[in-house]
Amino acid sequence: MKTPVTVQIAGQRFALRGDEDERAMREMAGFVDSRMKELQKQTRTADTQSLAVLAALQITEELFKERRASADLKKRIRERSRALLHLVESRARV
């Protein structure tokens, strides 16, 4: 069921509906709002559209880094699992 929640980001109100619970949706909106405020201080830009694009790019960069790290971890786990399986199978034959 889609949860309705109203949030405020960069001084604008947004009515959202999502699969997450209200607390999680507010947390996500707060994260975006904080990122935009940080960027506003850094760039001294008042244009919310520019700030939103910059925030989206930064958040996307973080997401892609996490995806790469997750894929690398899964690969290492698979490799170690195969090595362990090979070791167990070779010991079982003795």
Phi, psi and omega in degrees: 000136180284127180268122177276138177207142176256129181233165177236126179229125179054040177079001179248141179270140179229132174265115184249154171225131181205173180280341179284162177284169185302317181300316180294320180294322177293322178297316179296317179296320177297323178297313179296316179300316179297317180298318179295322178295319177300314180295324179297320178293318182291319187261346185055036178259134178260350182289110184294330179294316177297318179297320180296319179294315178298317178297317179299319179294317178296315181295321178295320177301316178297317179300314181296321177298317179295321178297317178296317179297319179295316179296319178297318179296316178300320179296315179296320179296316178299315181298316181291323178297317178296319179296317178296317178299316179299317179296314180298315181296322180290326179286328182291335180282342184285000000 
